[in-house]
Amino acid sequence: MPNIQIIDSAENCVYDVFAASQEDFDLLFPESTDIAFSEELFSRRDSDDVELALSRLWKCRIRKTDAMGIHGVIFFGLPGKRGYYPTRRDEEAQNPDGSRLRA
C-alpha cells in the first residue's frame, strides 16, 4: 500500500502519514504525480470520488516509524507551495526562478 503524507497550514500540524489503497492513490495522484494540493483535488470533475478516497484515507493513519516510505504528499491550505512543484513531482521541485531544488 502506498503511503501519503499530509502537510497542512495549521500551527499544530503533525504531518501524519496514511496508508492508501493503490486505487485511491492513483485517483489522488494521477499521471504518475506524487504531489497534490487540496484546492486542486476538490476542483476536479471527480471531486466526489476524491472526497470518498480521502474519507477512507483518514481511517488509515500509520506511525511514521512503521511507514515503508512516503509515496505522495498532499498539501492542505498551502497554495503558495504550488510554484515549487509545477510538474506535481517531488523530484522535479523548483525554486521560484525555475532552477531545480535538487541537483
C-alpha positions as CSV (number, residue, x, y, z in Angstrom):
1,M,0.0,0.0,0.0
2,P,1.3,3.4,-0.9
3,N,1.8,5.9,2.0
4,I,0.7,9.6,1.8
5,Q,2.0,12.4,4.0
6,I,-0.4,15.2,4.8
7,I,1.1,18.7,5.2
8,D,-1.3,21.5,6.2
9,S,-1.0,25.1,7.4
10,A,-2.2,24.6,10.9
11,E,0.3,25.6,13.6
12,N,-0.3,22.3,15.4
13,C,0.1,20.2,12.3
14,V,1.9,16.9,12.9
15,Y,2.4,15.8,9.2
16,D,0.7,12.5,9.6
17,V,1.2,9.6,7.2
18,F,-1.7,7.5,5.9
19,A,-1.8,4.2,4.0
20,A,-3.9,4.3,0.8
21,S,-5.1,1.6,-1.4
22,Q,-3.4,1.6,-4.8
23,E,-6.8,2.6,-6.4
24,D,-7.2,5.6,-4.1
25,F,-3.5,6.6,-4.5
26,D,-3.9,6.6,-8.3
27,L,-7.1,8.7,-8.0
28,L,-5.4,11.3,-5.8
29,F,-2.1,11.3,-7.8
30,P,-3.0,10.9,-11.5
31,E,-0.4,10.6,-14.3
32,S,2.5,9.5,-12.1
33,T,2.4,12.6,-9.9
34,D,3.3,12.4,-6.2
35,I,2.4,15.9,-5.1
36,A,-1.2,17.2,-4.7
37,F,-2.9,20.3,-3.5
38,S,-6.3,20.1,-1.7
39,E,-7.7,23.0,-3.7
40,E,-7.0,21.2,-7.0
41,L,-8.3,17.9,-5.7
42,F,-11.7,19.4,-4.8
43,S,-12.0,21.3,-8.1
44,R,-11.7,18.3,-10.3
45,R,-14.6,16.7,-12.1
46,D,-14.3,13.6,-9.9
47,S,-14.3,15.5,-6.7
48,D,-17.0,13.3,-5.2
49,D,-14.6,10.3,-5.7
50,V,-11.7,12.3,-4.3
51,E,-13.8,13.0,-1.2
52,L,-14.6,9.4,-0.7
53,A,-10.9,8.4,-1.2
54,L,-9.9,11.0,1.5
55,S,-12.5,9.7,3.9
56,R,-11.1,6.2,3.6
57,L,-7.5,7.6,3.9
58,W,-8.3,9.4,7.3
59,K,-9.1,6.0,8.8
60,C,-5.7,4.5,7.9
61,R,-3.2,6.6,9.8
62,I,0.1,4.8,10.4
63,R,3.0,5.6,12.7
64,K,5.9,7.2,10.8
65,T,8.2,4.6,12.3
66,D,6.1,1.9,10.6
67,A,5.9,3.6,7.2
68,M,7.9,1.9,4.5
69,G,8.4,5.1,2.5
70,I,6.3,8.1,1.6
71,H,4.9,7.8,-1.9
72,G,2.9,11.0,-2.1
73,V,2.3,14.3,-0.3
74,I,-0.9,16.3,-0.2
75,F,-0.7,20.0,0.9
76,F,-3.8,21.4,2.6
77,G,-4.1,25.2,2.8
78,L,-0.7,25.9,1.3
79,P,-1.3,27.2,-2.2
80,G,1.9,29.1,-2.1
81,K,3.8,25.8,-2.3
82,R,2.4,25.2,-5.8
83,G,5.1,27.2,-7.5
84,Y,7.7,24.8,-6.2
85,Y,6.0,21.8,-7.8
86,P,4.9,22.8,-11.3
87,T,5.0,19.2,-12.5
88,R,3.5,17.8,-9.3
89,R,6.5,15.5,-9.0
90,D,8.6,15.8,-5.9
91,E,11.9,15.0,-7.6
92,E,11.3,17.9,-10.1
93,A,10.8,20.6,-7.4
94,Q,11.9,24.0,-8.5
95,N,12.8,27.4,-7.0
96,P,10.7,30.4,-8.0
97,D,13.3,31.3,-10.7
98,G,12.9,27.8,-12.3
99,S,16.1,26.4,-11.1
100,R,16.0,22.9,-9.6
101,L,15.8,22.5,-5.8
102,R,17.7,19.2,-6.0
103,A,20.9,18.5,-8.0
